[in-house]
Amino acid sequence: MVKDIRLLWGSRIHDEPISGLVEVDGDQMWFDTSFDEEADEYVWPRECLLYPLTDDELTVLWRRHHLHEVLVSTHSCFHLPDSERHVSEHWDDIFESGAWEELPETPDYTKRSSVGTFMLRDVYAPPTEGGGLGHAL
C-alpha cells in the first residue's frame, strides 16, 4: 500500500471520487476504484488501484481536465483550495450543446497492470452532513 499520496482531481464521481489523478511520491498516476462485480457495487471502504501514465497521457489528461474546469466545474479539483472550487451555472448548456463530446474519451487505464493501492479515506474527506464539497486531506 502506498503512503505518500495526494488526491489531485476526480474524473468520475459516485458519492465520492471513483477515478482520477493522484500524486504518489511526486509522480502523477491514474486511480480507479475496485468494483465488486458479484455485489454490483464499489468496494467499501473504497480501495483504489494505481496505474502509471506516460508524459503524453498526462498532457492529454491535464488538457481535458483544464477544459472541464473552465467550461463546467472545479467541483472535483482537489488540487485547488476549497474556496476556489465551484460548479459553473451554465454547465448543463455545455453538455446539451454537444461540445463536451468532441473531446477524446479518457482511456481505460485499468487494462494495464496496477502498481499499487491506497484507501480513498486516507486522502479524501466526504462532504459533511447537509451537503457541500468533499475535500482532499
Rosetta constraint file for C-alpha pairs under 8 A:
AtomPair CA 1 CA 116 HARMONIC 6.01 0.50
AtomPair CA 1 CA 117 HARMONIC 5.16 0.50
AtomPair CA 1 CA 118 HARMONIC 5.63 0.50
AtomPair CA 2 CA 24 HARMONIC 7.61 0.50
AtomPair CA 2 CA 116 HARMONIC 6.48 0.50
AtomPair CA 2 CA 117 HARMONIC 6.19 0.50
AtomPair CA 2 CA 118 HARMONIC 5.77 0.50
AtomPair CA 3 CA 118 HARMONIC 7.70 0.50
AtomPair CA 4 CA 24 HARMONIC 5.89 0.50
AtomPair CA 4 CA 25 HARMONIC 5.68 0.50
AtomPair CA 5 CA 22 HARMONIC 6.73 0.50
AtomPair CA 5 CA 23 HARMONIC 5.55 0.50
AtomPair CA 5 CA 24 HARMONIC 4.55 0.50
AtomPair CA 5 CA 25 HARMONIC 6.56 0.50
AtomPair CA 5 CA 123 HARMONIC 7.15 0.50
AtomPair CA 6 CA 22 HARMONIC 5.50 0.50
AtomPair CA 6 CA 23 HARMONIC 5.07 0.50
AtomPair CA 6 CA 24 HARMONIC 6.62 0.50
AtomPair CA 6 CA 123 HARMONIC 6.35 0.50
AtomPair CA 6 CA 136 HARMONIC 7.49 0.50
AtomPair CA 6 CA 137 HARMONIC 7.83 0.50
AtomPair CA 7 CA 21 HARMONIC 6.62 0.50
AtomPair CA 7 CA 22 HARMONIC 4.52 0.50
AtomPair CA 7 CA 23 HARMONIC 6.52 0.50
AtomPair CA 7 CA 78 HARMONIC 6.24 0.50
AtomPair CA 7 CA 79 HARMONIC 7.22 0.50
AtomPair CA 7 CA 123 HARMONIC 6.18 0.50
AtomPair CA 7 CA 124 HARMONIC 7.28 0.50
AtomPair CA 7 CA 136 HARMONIC 6.02 0.50
AtomPair CA 8 CA 20 HARMONIC 7.66 0.50
AtomPair CA 8 CA 21 HARMONIC 5.49 0.50
AtomPair CA 8 CA 22 HARMONIC 5.05 0.50
AtomPair CA 8 CA 23 HARMONIC 6.84 0.50
AtomPair CA 8 CA 77 HARMONIC 6.38 0.50
AtomPair CA 8 CA 78 HARMONIC 4.96 0.50
AtomPair CA 8 CA 79 HARMONIC 4.70 0.50
AtomPair CA 9 CA 20 HARMONIC 5.60 0.50
AtomPair CA 9 CA 21 HARMONIC 5.42 0.50
AtomPair CA 9 CA 22 HARMONIC 7.05 0.50
AtomPair CA 9 CA 76 HARMONIC 5.49 0.50
AtomPair CA 9 CA 77 HARMONIC 4.58 0.50
AtomPair CA 9 CA 78 HARMONIC 5.13 0.50
AtomPair CA 9 CA 79 HARMONIC 6.58 0.50
AtomPair CA 10 CA 17 HARMONIC 5.12 0.50
AtomPair CA 10 CA 18 HARMONIC 7.09 0.50
AtomPair CA 10 CA 19 HARMONIC 5.73 0.50
AtomPair CA 10 CA 20 HARMONIC 4.23 0.50
AtomPair CA 10 CA 21 HARMONIC 6.51 0.50
AtomPair CA 10 CA 76 HARMONIC 5.27 0.50
AtomPair CA 10 CA 77 HARMONIC 6.82 0.50
AtomPair CA 10 CA 78 HARMONIC 7.74 0.50
AtomPair CA 11 CA 17 HARMONIC 7.08 0.50
AtomPair CA 11 CA 18 HARMONIC 7.51 0.50
AtomPair CA 11 CA 19 HARMONIC 5.41 0.50
AtomPair CA 11 CA 20 HARMONIC 4.51 0.50
AtomPair CA 11 CA 21 HARMONIC 7.67 0.50
AtomPair CA 11 CA 76 HARMONIC 7.57 0.50
AtomPair CA 12 CA 17 HARMONIC 5.92 0.50
AtomPair CA 12 CA 18 HARMONIC 5.58 0.50
AtomPair CA 12 CA 19 HARMONIC 5.35 0.50
AtomPair CA 12 CA 20 HARMONIC 6.88 0.50
AtomPair CA 13 CA 17 HARMONIC 4.37 0.50
AtomPair CA 13 CA 18 HARMONIC 5.53 0.50
AtomPair CA 13 CA 19 HARMONIC 7.34 0.50
AtomPair CA 14 CA 18 HARMONIC 6.39 0.50
AtomPair CA 16 CA 126 HARMONIC 6.81 0.50
AtomPair CA 16 CA 134 HARMONIC 7.86 0.50
AtomPair CA 17 CA 76 HARMONIC 7.92 0.50
AtomPair CA 18 CA 31 HARMONIC 7.79 0.50
AtomPair CA 18 CA 32 HARMONIC 5.74 0.50
AtomPair CA 18 CA 33 HARMONIC 5.02 0.50
AtomPair CA 18 CA 48 HARMONIC 7.78 0.50
AtomPair CA 19 CA 30 HARMONIC 7.25 0.50
AtomPair CA 19 CA 31 HARMONIC 5.20 0.50
AtomPair CA 19 CA 32 HARMONIC 4.24 0.50
AtomPair CA 19 CA 33 HARMONIC 6.19 0.50
AtomPair CA 20 CA 30 HARMONIC 5.68 0.50
AtomPair CA 20 CA 31 HARMONIC 5.47 0.50
AtomPair CA 20 CA 32 HARMONIC 6.85 0.50
AtomPair CA 21 CA 28 HARMONIC 6.68 0.50
AtomPair CA 21 CA 29 HARMONIC 5.75 0.50
AtomPair CA 21 CA 30 HARMONIC 4.75 0.50
AtomPair CA 21 CA 31 HARMONIC 6.06 0.50
AtomPair CA 22 CA 28 HARMONIC 5.62 0.50
AtomPair CA 22 CA 29 HARMONIC 5.50 0.50
AtomPair CA 22 CA 30 HARMONIC 6.38 0.50
AtomPair CA 22 CA 31 HARMONIC 6.86 0.50
AtomPair CA 23 CA 27 HARMONIC 5.34 0.50
AtomPair CA 23 CA 28 HARMONIC 4.32 0.50
AtomPair CA 23 CA 29 HARMONIC 6.18 0.50
AtomPair CA 24 CA 28 HARMONIC 6.14 0.50
AtomPair CA 24 CA 29 HARMONIC 7.02 0.50
AtomPair CA 28 CA 52 HARMONIC 7.66 0.50
AtomPair CA 28 CA 53 HARMONIC 7.37 0.50
AtomPair CA 28 CA 58 HARMONIC 7.84 0.50
AtomPair CA 29 CA 50 HARMONIC 6.30 0.50
AtomPair CA 29 CA 51 HARMONIC 5.65 0.50
AtomPair CA 29 CA 52 HARMONIC 5.08 0.50
AtomPair CA 29 CA 53 HARMONIC 5.83 0.50
AtomPair CA 30 CA 50 HARMONIC 5.81 0.50
AtomPair CA 30 CA 51 HARMONIC 5.08 0.50
AtomPair CA 30 CA 52 HARMONIC 6.49 0.50
AtomPair CA 30 CA 53 HARMONIC 6.90 0.50
AtomPair CA 30 CA 109 HARMONIC 7.35 0.50
AtomPair CA 31 CA 48 HARMONIC 5.98 0.50
AtomPair CA 31 CA 49 HARMONIC 5.41 0.50
AtomPair CA 31 CA 50 HARMONIC 4.65 0.50
AtomPair CA 31 CA 51 HARMONIC 6.12 0.50
AtomPair CA 32 CA 48 HARMONIC 5.40 0.50
AtomPair CA 32 CA 49 HARMONIC 5.42 0.50
AtomPair CA 32 CA 50 HARMONIC 6.86 0.50
AtomPair CA 32 CA 110 HARMONIC 7.28 0.50
AtomPair CA 33 CA 42 HARMONIC 6.97 0.50
AtomPair CA 33 CA 43 HARMONIC 7.54 0.50
AtomPair CA 33 CA 46 HARMONIC 6.42 0.50
AtomPair CA 33 CA 47 HARMONIC 5.81 0.50
AtomPair CA 33 CA 48 HARMONIC 4.29 0.50
AtomPair CA 33 CA 49 HARMONIC 6.16 0.50
AtomPair CA 34 CA 42 HARMONIC 6.11 0.50
AtomPair CA 34 CA 43 HARMONIC 5.77 0.50
AtomPair CA 34 CA 46 HARMONIC 7.11 0.50
AtomPair CA 34 CA 47 HARMONIC 5.80 0.50
AtomPair CA 34 CA 48 HARMONIC 5.92 0.50
AtomPair CA 34 CA 49 HARMONIC 6.85 0.50
AtomPair CA 35 CA 40 HARMONIC 7.38 0.50
AtomPair CA 35 CA 41 HARMONIC 5.98 0.50
AtomPair CA 35 CA 42 HARMONIC 4.33 0.50
AtomPair CA 35 CA 43 HARMONIC 5.58 0.50
AtomPair CA 36 CA 40 HARMONIC 5.72 0.50
AtomPair CA 36 CA 41 HARMONIC 5.48 0.50
AtomPair CA 36 CA 42 HARMONIC 5.75 0.50
AtomPair CA 36 CA 43 HARMONIC 5.88 0.50
AtomPair CA 37 CA 41 HARMONIC 6.83 0.50
AtomPair CA 42 CA 46 HARMONIC 7.02 0.50
AtomPair CA 43 CA 47 HARMONIC 6.58 0.50
AtomPair CA 45 CA 119 HARMONIC 7.27 0.50
AtomPair CA 45 CA 120 HARMONIC 7.61 0.50
AtomPair CA 45 CA 121 HARMONIC 7.41 0.50
AtomPair CA 46 CA 119 HARMONIC 5.84 0.50
AtomPair CA 46 CA 120 HARMONIC 5.50 0.50
AtomPair CA 46 CA 121 HARMONIC 7.19 0.50
AtomPair CA 47 CA 117 HARMONIC 6.78 0.50
AtomPair CA 47 CA 118 HARMONIC 5.91 0.50
AtomPair CA 47 CA 119 HARMONIC 4.65 0.50
AtomPair CA 47 CA 120 HARMONIC 6.23 0.50
AtomPair CA 48 CA 117 HARMONIC 5.41 0.50
AtomPair CA 48 CA 118 HARMONIC 5.32 0.50
AtomPair CA 48 CA 119 HARMONIC 5.95 0.50
AtomPair CA 48 CA 120 HARMONIC 6.51 0.50
AtomPair CA 49 CA 114 HARMONIC 6.01 0.50
AtomPair CA 49 CA 115 HARMONIC 7.46 0.50
AtomPair CA 49 CA 116 HARMONIC 5.94 0.50
AtomPair CA 49 CA 117 HARMONIC 4.53 0.50
AtomPair CA 49 CA 118 HARMONIC 6.76 0.50
AtomPair CA 50 CA 114 HARMONIC 5.22 0.50
AtomPair CA 50 CA 115 HARMONIC 5.57 0.50
AtomPair CA 50 CA 116 HARMONIC 5.24 0.50
AtomPair CA 50 CA 117 HARMONIC 5.75 0.50
AtomPair CA 50 CA 118 HARMONIC 7.88 0.50
AtomPair CA 51 CA 109 HARMONIC 6.61 0.50
AtomPair CA 51 CA 110 HARMONIC 7.09 0.50
AtomPair CA 51 CA 112 HARMONIC 7.24 0.50
AtomPair CA 51 CA 113 HARMONIC 6.86 0.50
AtomPair CA 51 CA 114 HARMONIC 4.81 0.50
AtomPair CA 51 CA 115 HARMONIC 5.94 0.50
AtomPair CA 51 CA 116 HARMONIC 7.74 0.50
AtomPair CA 52 CA 114 HARMONIC 7.45 0.50
AtomPair CA 52 CA 115 HARMONIC 7.13 0.50
AtomPair CA 53 CA 57 HARMONIC 5.94 0.50
AtomPair CA 53 CA 58 HARMONIC 6.40 0.50
AtomPair CA 54 CA 58 HARMONIC 6.28 0.50
AtomPair CA 55 CA 59 HARMONIC 6.20 0.50
AtomPair CA 56 CA 60 HARMONIC 6.41 0.50
AtomPair CA 57 CA 61 HARMONIC 6.13 0.50
AtomPair CA 58 CA 62 HARMONIC 6.00 0.50
AtomPair CA 59 CA 63 HARMONIC 6.12 0.50
AtomPair CA 60 CA 64 HARMONIC 6.18 0.50
AtomPair CA 61 CA 65 HARMONIC 6.02 0.50
AtomPair CA 61 CA 106 HARMONIC 7.44 0.50
AtomPair CA 62 CA 66 HARMONIC 6.00 0.50
AtomPair CA 63 CA 67 HARMONIC 6.33 0.50
AtomPair CA 64 CA 68 HARMONIC 6.29 0.50
AtomPair CA 64 CA 103 HARMONIC 7.31 0.50
AtomPair CA 65 CA 69 HARMONIC 6.26 0.50
AtomPair CA 66 CA 70 HARMONIC 6.32 0.50
AtomPair CA 67 CA 71 HARMONIC 6.03 0.50
AtomPair CA 67 CA 72 HARMONIC 7.96 0.50
AtomPair CA 68 CA 72 HARMONIC 5.21 0.50
AtomPair CA 68 CA 73 HARMONIC 6.18 0.50
AtomPair CA 68 CA 74 HARMONIC 7.56 0.50
AtomPair CA 69 CA 73 HARMONIC 4.87 0.50
AtomPair CA 69 CA 74 HARMONIC 4.90 0.50
AtomPair CA 69 CA 77 HARMONIC 7.93 0.50
AtomPair CA 70 CA 74 HARMONIC 7.88 0.50
AtomPair CA 71 CA 88 HARMONIC 7.05 0.50
AtomPair CA 71 CA 90 HARMONIC 8.00 0.50
AtomPair CA 71 CA 91 HARMONIC 6.64 0.50
AtomPair CA 71 CA 94 HARMONIC 6.98 0.50
AtomPair CA 72 CA 87 HARMONIC 6.35 0.50
AtomPair CA 72 CA 88 HARMONIC 5.26 0.50
AtomPair CA 72 CA 90 HARMONIC 7.21 0.50
AtomPair CA 72 CA 91 HARMONIC 4.55 0.50
AtomPair CA 72 CA 92 HARMONIC 7.96 0.50
AtomPair CA 72 CA 94 HARMONIC 7.15 0.50
AtomPair CA 73 CA 85 HARMONIC 7.58 0.50
AtomPair CA 73 CA 86 HARMONIC 5.78 0.50
AtomPair CA 73 CA 87 HARMONIC 4.22 0.50
AtomPair CA 73 CA 88 HARMONIC 5.37 0.50
AtomPair CA 73 CA 91 HARMONIC 7.17 0.50
AtomPair CA 74 CA 84 HARMONIC 7.66 0.50
AtomPair CA 74 CA 85 HARMONIC 4.83 0.50
AtomPair CA 74 CA 86 HARMONIC 5.19 0.50
AtomPair CA 74 CA 87 HARMONIC 6.17 0.50
AtomPair CA 75 CA 85 HARMONIC 5.15 0.50
AtomPair CA 75 CA 86 HARMONIC 5.10 0.50
AtomPair CA 75 CA 87 HARMONIC 5.81 0.50
AtomPair CA 75 CA 133 HARMONIC 7.24 0.50
AtomPair CA 76 CA 85 HARMONIC 7.61 0.50
AtomPair CA 77 CA 85 HARMONIC 6.79 0.50
AtomPair CA 78 CA 82 HARMONIC 7.61 0.50
AtomPair CA 78 CA 135 HARMONIC 6.31 0.50
AtomPair CA 78 CA 136 HARMONIC 5.71 0.50
AtomPair CA 80 CA 84 HARMONIC 6.25 0.50
AtomPair CA 80 CA 85 HARMONIC 6.73 0.50
AtomPair CA 81 CA 85 HARMONIC 6.91 0.50
AtomPair CA 82 CA 133 HARMONIC 7.74 0.50
AtomPair CA 82 CA 135 HARMONIC 7.04 0.50
AtomPair CA 87 CA 91 HARMONIC 7.21 0.50
AtomPair CA 90 CA 94 HARMONIC 6.87 0.50
AtomPair CA 91 CA 95 HARMONIC 6.83 0.50
AtomPair CA 92 CA 96 HARMONIC 6.16 0.50
AtomPair CA 93 CA 97 HARMONIC 5.95 0.50
AtomPair CA 94 CA 98 HARMONIC 6.74 0.50
AtomPair CA 94 CA 99 HARMONIC 6.15 0.50
AtomPair CA 94 CA 100 HARMONIC 6.50 0.50
AtomPair CA 95 CA 99 HARMONIC 6.66 0.50
AtomPair CA 95 CA 100 HARMONIC 5.86 0.50
AtomPair CA 95 CA 101 HARMONIC 7.80 0.50
AtomPair CA 98 CA 102 HARMONIC 7.16 0.50
AtomPair CA 99 CA 103 HARMONIC 7.67 0.50
AtomPair CA 110 CA 114 HARMONIC 7.30 0.50
AtomPair CA 118 CA 122 HARMONIC 7.58 0.50
AtomPair CA 119 CA 123 HARMONIC 7.47 0.50
AtomPair CA 120 CA 124 HARMONIC 5.82 0.50
AtomPair CA 121 CA 125 HARMONIC 6.45 0.50
AtomPair CA 122 CA 137 HARMONIC 7.38 0.50
AtomPair CA 123 CA 136 HARMONIC 5.62 0.50
AtomPair CA 123 CA 137 HARMONIC 5.00 0.50
AtomPair CA 124 CA 134 HARMONIC 7.12 0.50
AtomPair CA 124 CA 135 HARMONIC 5.75 0.50
AtomPair CA 124 CA 136 HARMONIC 4.41 0.50
AtomPair CA 124 CA 137 HARMONIC 5.36 0.50
AtomPair CA 125 CA 134 HARMONIC 5.51 0.50
AtomPair CA 125 CA 135 HARMONIC 5.34 0.50
AtomPair CA 125 CA 136 HARMONIC 6.16 0.50
AtomPair CA 125 CA 137 HARMONIC 6.49 0.50
AtomPair CA 126 CA 133 HARMONIC 7.23 0.50
AtomPair CA 126 CA 134 HARMONIC 4.19 0.50
AtomPair CA 126 CA 135 HARMONIC 6.57 0.50
AtomPair CA 127 CA 131 HARMONIC 5.79 0.50
AtomPair CA 127 CA 132 HARMONIC 5.48 0.50
AtomPair CA 127 CA 133 HARMONIC 5.04 0.50
AtomPair CA 127 CA 134 HARMONIC 4.13 0.50
AtomPair CA 127 CA 135 HARMONIC 7.40 0.50
AtomPair CA 128 CA 132 HARMONIC 6.88 0.50
AtomPair CA 128 CA 133 HARMONIC 7.96 0.50
AtomPair CA 128 CA 134 HARMONIC 7.55 0.50
